[in-house]
Amino acid sequence: MSLYHPGAPVPPPEPPRAAGRSSFTPAQVAGVVAFPVLGTGLSLNGMPLGDILTLLGGCGVIGAVTIATASGGRRLLAALAAAVRAAGTEPGAR
């Protein structure tokens, strides 16, 4: 079965994206802004810097795993798991 119909109007081609125009969505911008704001707020409330970095790093890992899982990126997910596993081990503690 063909979807081509003689005499049917041809849709116009999509205009090229303007050079230098970003493809960021508001959700991505909010994510980039949220982490420094959260870190600053936690720091001002007296949380140690190491704990802040651990917390926000964990949030970033959860976000990366969610995106990798939703997009079906098995290879990316395996590489991320290996990186997290390697980061959790002490040097020389094999």
Secondary structure, 3 states (H helix, E strand, C coil): CCCCCCCCCCCCCCCCCCCCCCCCCHHHHHHHHHHHHHHHHHHHCCCCHHHHHHHHHHHHHHHHHHHHHHCCCHHHHHHHHHHHHHHCCCCCCC
